[in-house]
Amino acid sequence: MTPAGMSVPPARGPSAGQVNDLLPIGDWIRHHSLRSWPVLLFLALICVPSIALLILGLNPSQATFDHVAWIFAAYFAVAWLLLLGVIIRPEHVPGTMLVLVTAIALATQVPLAVTLEVDLHANTAGLGPSIYSVGLPEELAKAIPVLVVALIYQLWRQHDLEPRDYLFLGAVSGLVFGASEVVHYFTVNGVEQFYQTVKAALPAIQQLILGGHSAPDSLFVVLIEPVRYFILEFVWRFITDPITHACWAGLTGYFIGLAVSGRHRWYAVGWIGLVAAAILHGLNDWSRVNGHWLWIVVVLVSGVLFLGYAKVGSRGDQPAPPLWPPGGHPQARHAAAGPPSAVGAGRPWWVH
């Protein structure tokens, strides 16, 4: 009810200014944080599962399975890379260095590791063989990209890297190796393993059918548990293989960084990380540990050592930069600092 003589303004829809206030797409596009590597990788990651399933299609071939396996392996490796970048915060590692490590790793790791394991007759029945015939060859293969990058950047003196930066490079090398390994297991070993599972189940299926059960019921009863185990094992392998290999390779990278830095004689420290990683890797794969409760302890110790060197380092290292530098939350610093300088200038790839 309105007083006499007062007119009611007609209802109007939201103006363009109001729409821009509620959905400021232009501001979002211009803001540097939405054009940073972590944000772009995040957007790619949320699209990857749909892309992979579209590639798989309704009538997949063997080659299609291989392609999709690589997509999912890379998916989880990149997801771990984002998390490691936030945790370690490597200040001197540009994106080009990551690309170089990845390229060298893809070209050298699997051929070298497979060759060494075949020559050493790899087996995990005993702790010793598990360390020197599996752990050592694979950790050595993961160390090669870090050593190559260290040599290149030392010769050209383009960057002064801290041991923590080499730890991160080692972790990236480990992510690549873990992704490559799980693809190999899935596309080669997994197919053979699944074939042997079905072959071993055929007599039991035949017996159930002869006993009066239908063929679908017989297949379900005999194969459902092996198939469930097969699926779950490889799902977890795609998730966990890259990060466990990253932890071990990160230890190797950290001590390579100590050797390169000149704080210690290279021959006194350069081998420590490789040996520690090979022992942890061998313990992890040892048949008496893998699949038992002690396995969790080995993985936990690997993660603690990795994070210890990543966040604190050894004596004489500078601690890792905090999530928020001194001065508190970034909004408080922004208010105190005034208008920003050139957008994105000198920002590390992991800053968002």
C-alpha positions in Angstrom: 0.0 0.0 0.0 1.5 3.4 -1.0 0.6 6.9 0.1 -1.7 8.9 -2.3 0.2 10.8 -4.9 3.3 8.6 -4.9 4.1 6.6 -8.1 5.7 3.2 -8.0 8.7 2.8 -10.3 8.2 0.0 -12.8 10.1 -3.2 -12.1 13.2 -3.6 -14.3 15.5 -6.4 -15.0 19.1 -6.4 -13.8 21.3 -3.9 -15.6 24.5 -4.8 -17.5 26.5 -3.4 -14.6 24.7 -5.6 -12.1 25.3 -8.7 -14.2 29.0 -7.8 -14.4 29.0 -7.5 -10.6 27.5 -10.9 -10.2 29.4 -12.6 -13.0 32.6 -10.6 -13.7 34.0 -12.8 -16.4 36.2 -10.1 -17.8 37.8 -9.5 -14.4 38.4 -13.3 -14.0 40.1 -13.5 -17.4 42.4 -10.6 -16.7 43.4 -11.7 -13.3 46.8 -13.4 -13.2 45.9 -16.1 -10.8 43.4 -17.6 -13.3 46.1 -17.8 -15.9 48.7 -19.5 -13.7 50.0 -23.1 -14.3 48.2 -24.7 -11.3 44.8 -23.3 -12.4 45.3 -24.3 -16.0 46.4 -27.8 -14.9 43.4 -28.0 -12.6 41.0 -27.2 -15.5 42.7 -29.8 -17.6 42.5 -32.4 -14.9 38.8 -32.1 -14.4 38.3 -32.6 -18.2 40.7 -35.6 -18.6 38.4 -38.4 -17.4 35.7 -37.4 -19.8 38.2 -37.1 -22.7 39.7 -40.5 -21.9 36.3 -42.2 -21.8 35.4 -40.6 -25.1 38.6 -41.9 -26.6 37.9 -45.3 -25.2 34.5 -45.4 -27.0 32.2 -48.3 -27.3 34.5 -50.5 -29.4 38.0 -50.1 -28.0 41.0 -51.8 -29.5 44.2 -52.8 -27.9 45.9 -49.6 -29.0 43.0 -47.6 -27.6 43.5 -49.3 -24.2 47.2 -48.3 -24.3 46.4 -44.7 -25.1 43.8 -44.4 -22.3 46.2 -46.1 -19.8 48.8 -43.4 -20.6 46.1 -40.7 -20.2 45.1 -41.9 -16.7 48.7 -42.5 -15.6 49.6 -38.9 -16.7 46.4 -37.7 -15.0 47.4 -38.9 -11.6 51.0 -37.9 -12.0 50.1 -34.3 -12.8 47.7 -34.3 -9.9 50.5 -35.3 -7.6 52.8 -32.7 -9.3 50.4 -30.0 -8.3 50.4 -31.1 -4.7 54.2 -31.5 -4.6 54.6 -28.0 -6.0 52.5 -26.5 -3.2 54.3 -28.6 -0.5 57.9 -28.1 -1.7 57.6 -24.7 -3.4 60.8 -24.9 -5.5 61.9 -21.3 -6.0 64.5 -21.9 -8.7 62.8 -24.6 -10.9 61.2 -23.1 -14.1 58.7 -24.9 -16.2 61.3 -25.5 -19.0 63.4 -27.5 -16.5 60.4 -29.7 -15.7 59.8 -30.3 -19.4 63.4 -31.2 -19.8 63.4 -33.7 -16.9 60.2 -35.3 -18.2 61.5 -35.6 -21.8 64.8 -37.3 -20.6 62.8 -39.5 -18.2 60.4 -40.7 -20.9 63.4 -41.4 -23.3 65.7 -43.3 -20.9 64.1 -44.6 -17.7 62.1 -47.7 -18.8 64.7 -49.0 -21.3 67.5 -48.6 -18.8 65.6 -50.1 -15.8 64.3 -53.1 -17.9 67.7 -53.8 -19.3 69.4 -53.8 -15.8 66.6 -55.9 -14.2 66.9 -58.5 -17.0 70.7 -58.6 -16.7 70.5 -58.9 -12.9 67.7 -61.5 -13.0 65.3 -59.4 -10.9 63.4 -61.1 -8.2 61.8 -60.1 -4.9 61.9 -63.4 -3.0 64.8 -62.2 -0.8 65.6 -58.8 0.6 69.1 -58.6 -1.0 67.9 -59.4 -4.5 65.0 -57.1 -4.1 67.3 -54.3 -3.3 70.1 -54.8 -5.9 68.1 -56.3 -8.7 64.9 -54.2 -8.5 65.4 -51.2 -6.2 68.9 -50.1 -7.4 68.3 -50.4 -11.1 65.0 -48.4 -11.0 66.4 -45.7 -8.7 69.5 -45.4 -10.9 67.2 -45.0 -13.9 65.3 -42.2 -12.1 68.5 -40.4 -11.1 69.7 -40.1 -14.7 67.4 -37.1 -15.7 68.4 -35.3 -12.5 72.1 -35.8 -13.2 71.7 -34.6 -16.8 69.9 -31.5 -15.8 72.4 -30.8 -13.0 75.2 -31.1 -15.6 73.5 -28.9 -18.1 72.7 -26.1 -15.7 76.1 -26.3 -14.0 77.9 -25.9 -17.4 75.8 -23.0 -18.4 75.4 -21.5 -14.9 71.9 -20.4 -15.7 70.4 -21.2 -12.3 71.7 -21.7 -8.8 69.6 -24.5 -7.5 69.2 -25.5 -3.9 69.2 -29.2 -2.8 65.5 -28.8 -2.3 65.1 -27.9 -6.0 67.0 -31.1 -6.9 64.7 -33.0 -4.6 61.7 -31.6 -6.5 63.4 -32.5 -9.9 63.9 -36.1 -8.5 60.3 -36.3 -7.5 59.2 -35.2 -11.0 61.5 -37.9 -12.5 59.9 -40.4 -10.1 56.4 -39.4 -11.1 57.3 -40.0 -14.8 58.8 -43.4 -13.9 55.8 -44.4 -11.8 53.4 -43.5 -14.5 55.4 -45.4 -17.1 55.7 -48.4 -14.9 52.0 -48.7 -14.2 51.1 -48.4 -17.9 53.6 -51.2 -18.6 52.0 -53.4 -15.8 48.5 -52.7 -17.1 49.1 -53.2 -20.8 51.6 -56.0 -20.7 51.7 -57.8 -17.3 48.1 -57.1 -16.5 46.8 -58.7 -19.7 48.9 -61.8 -19.1 47.8 -61.9 -15.5 44.1 -61.6 -16.4 44.5 -64.3 -19.0 46.1 -66.7 -16.5 43.3 -65.9 -14.0 40.6 -66.8 -16.6 42.5 -69.9 -17.7 42.8 -71.2 -14.2 39.1 -70.6 -13.6 37.9 -72.6 -16.6 37.9 -76.1 -14.8 35.8 -74.6 -11.9 33.4 -73.0 -14.3 33.0 -76.3 -16.2 32.4 -78.2 -13.0 29.6 -75.8 -11.9 27.9 -76.0 -15.3 28.0 -79.8 -15.2 26.5 -79.6 -11.7 23.5 -77.8 -13.1 24.3 -74.1 -12.7 23.8 -71.7 -15.6 26.8 -70.4 -17.5 26.3 -66.8 -16.4 26.0 -67.8 -12.7 29.1 -70.0 -13.0 31.1 -67.2 -14.5 30.0 -64.8 -11.9 30.7 -67.1 -8.9 34.2 -68.1 -10.1 35.5 -64.9 -11.7 33.9 -62.1 -9.8 36.4 -62.0 -7.0 39.6 -62.3 -9.2 38.2 -59.6 -11.5 37.4 -57.3 -8.6 40.9 -57.8 -7.2 42.4 -57.1 -10.6 40.4 -53.9 -11.1 41.1 -52.6 -7.6 44.8 -53.4 -7.8 45.3 -51.5 -11.0 43.2 -48.6 -9.9 45.4 -48.2 -6.8 48.5 -48.7 -8.9 47.5 -45.8 -11.2 47.1 -43.6 -8.1 50.0 -44.6 -5.8 52.8 -45.8 -8.1 53.8 -42.3 -9.2 53.9 -40.8 -5.7 55.9 -43.6 -4.1 58.5 -43.5 -6.8 58.5 -39.7 -6.5 59.4 -40.0 -2.7 62.3 -42.3 -3.4 63.6 -40.4 -6.4 63.3 -37.2 -4.4 65.8 -38.5 -1.8 68.2 -39.3 -4.6 67.7 -35.8 -6.0 68.3 -34.1 -2.7 71.7 -35.6 -2.2 72.7 -35.0 -5.8 71.8 -31.4 -5.0 74.1 -31.5 -1.9 76.9 -32.8 -4.1 76.4 -30.2 -6.8 76.1 -27.3 -4.3 79.8 -27.8 -3.2 78.9 -27.8 0.5 80.2 -31.4 0.7 82.6 -33.4 -1.4 80.5 -35.0 -4.1 81.8 -38.5 -3.5 81.0 -38.2 0.2 77.2 -37.5 -0.2 76.2 -38.0 -3.8 75.5 -41.7 -3.3 73.6 -41.5 0.0 70.2 -40.7 -1.5 70.5 -43.4 -4.2 71.4 -46.1 -1.6 68.6 -45.0 0.8 66.1 -45.0 -2.0 67.2 -48.4 -3.3 66.9 -49.9 0.2 63.4 -48.5 0.8 62.4 -49.5 -2.7 63.7 -53.0 -2.2 62.0 -53.3 1.2 58.7 -52.1 -0.4 58.9 -54.8 -3.2 60.2 -57.6 -1.0 57.6 -60.4 -1.0 57.7 -60.7 2.9 56.8 -57.0 3.2 54.7 -56.1 0.1 51.1 -56.9 0.9 51.7 -57.1 4.7 51.3 -54.6 7.5 55.1 -53.8 7.4 54.5 -52.5 3.9 52.6 -49.5 5.4 55.6 -48.7 7.7 58.0 -48.7 4.7 55.7 -46.3 2.8 55.3 -44.1 5.8 59.1 -43.9 6.4 59.6 -43.0 2.8 57.1 -40.2 3.0 58.5 -38.8 6.2 62.0 -38.8 4.9 60.9 -37.1 1.7 58.9 -34.4 3.5 61.7 -33.9 6.1 64.2 -33.0 3.4 61.6 -31.1 1.4 60.4 -28.8 4.2 63.4 -28.6 6.6 66.4 -30.1 4.8 69.7 -30.9 6.4 71.8 -28.7 8.6 72.9 -25.7 6.6 69.9 -25.6 4.3 67.5 -22.7 4.2 64.0 -23.9 5.3 61.3 -24.1 2.7 59.4 -20.9 2.2 56.2 -20.8 4.2 52.8 -20.8 2.5 52.4 -17.2 3.4 55.6 -15.1 3.7 56.1 -12.9 6.7 53.4 -10.3 6.8 50.4 -12.7 7.1 47.7 -13.5 4.6 48.2 -12.3 1.0 45.2 -10.0 1.2 46.9 -8.1 4.1 50.1 -7.8 2.2 48.3 -6.6 -0.9 46.6 -3.9 1.0 49.9 -2.8 2.6 51.9 -3.0 -0.7 49.6 -0.9 -2.8 49.0 -1.6 -6.5 50.9 -4.6 -7.9 53.7 -4.4 -10.4 53.7 -6.1 -13.7 51.3 -9.0 -13.6 53.0 -12.4 -13.2 56.5 -11.0 -13.5 59.0 -13.3 -12.0 56.3 -15.6 -10.5 57.4 -19.3 -10.1 55.2 -21.7 -12.0 53.5 -23.1 -8.8 52.4 -19.6 -7.6 48.7 -19.0 -8.1 
